[in-house]
Amino acid sequence: MRILITAPYHESGLKALEQQFGEVVYRSWKPNGRAYNETEIGELLLSTGAEALITEHDHVTEQVIRSVPKLQFIGVCRGTPSNVAVATATELGIPVFYTPARNAQAVAEMFISNVTMLLRNTLPGIDWLKGRQWQEGAHDSYLHFKGNELAGKTIGMVGFGAIGQLIARLLQPYPCPVLFFDPYVKHYDKHCRSCSLEEVFSTADIVSVHLPVTAETRDMIDGRLLKMMKKDAIFVNTARAAVVKRQDLLEVLEAKAIRGAVLDVFDNEPPDALDYRIIDLPHVIATPHIAGATFEVEDHHVEIMNRVLLQWYAGGNKQVAELANKELLKVHFQ
């Protein structure tokens, strides 16, 4: 099998696939500075004679998938395969694998870092210092920028998958009680407590969103929920902007109805004028969608993808959790 790999992949990962499958063609998107578009990825698949694809951000549309009739599988090195026409792949009997939790450690660390910075007034303190405002003998900084510790704060998770559960484990030594709302999670650490969505928002000191975008979750976080938050609570979204009603979040923040927000995702990327109204607020720490941007994330996705492919093809395991289109098991892999 000849595999075209456009996702970033380290040398040992490429060699492992070559040994198992026969041939690897490596054409990472990174030298281009952007993902391959529909036309480019389609032409690359055909010109290389690829029989399988491992991608990251490329536009693997219905047209691309149908243009390669012998495609054996599609691997997507992302937490969700949102750039791939999964329904088309399923129709054609093509398994789509993905790498959930590849960025869990990165996002969890940034959650702790940025929430702590907001609690401790770190950024205003840095601006004050760089502004040469430290006067002889004054204790202004000690008094003006005194903040709060993360220890003891109740953390509320909306969605409790790999990232939420990792954050919960990392917060145990602080300690921080953890509440979560996730009707799909049945097994979890005894230190955490499942509760209603309303209880998460009304009880937690820090409410953190960890949801994919689906028909069910789009605009799920609205003014009704946001207005339940305590006045000194912090809202965090490192998942997807589309699950939050932007106008409602802006109104809550501009009214200073909550302490602030930590945001890594926006309705428009790059942001539009309304996004910047949120970003520019002094009690918002905003980052440009980089919570999962570490060099180690690429190592993690290679490890996950290679493990899954070996289990599926060499081990004959058709029950891998990282199969995105499990419905094809009922039709094509009985």
Helices and strands as residue ranges (DSSP letters): E 2-5, H 11-21, E 23-26, G 30-32, H 38-48, E 52-55, H 62-66, E 74-76, H 86-91, E 96-98, H 104-119, H 122-130, H 140-144, E 155-158, H 162-171, E 178-181, E 192-194, H 197-203, E 206-209, H 223-226, E 234-237, G 241-243, H 246-254, E 260-263, H 273-279, E 284-286, H 295-309, I 310-314, H 328-332
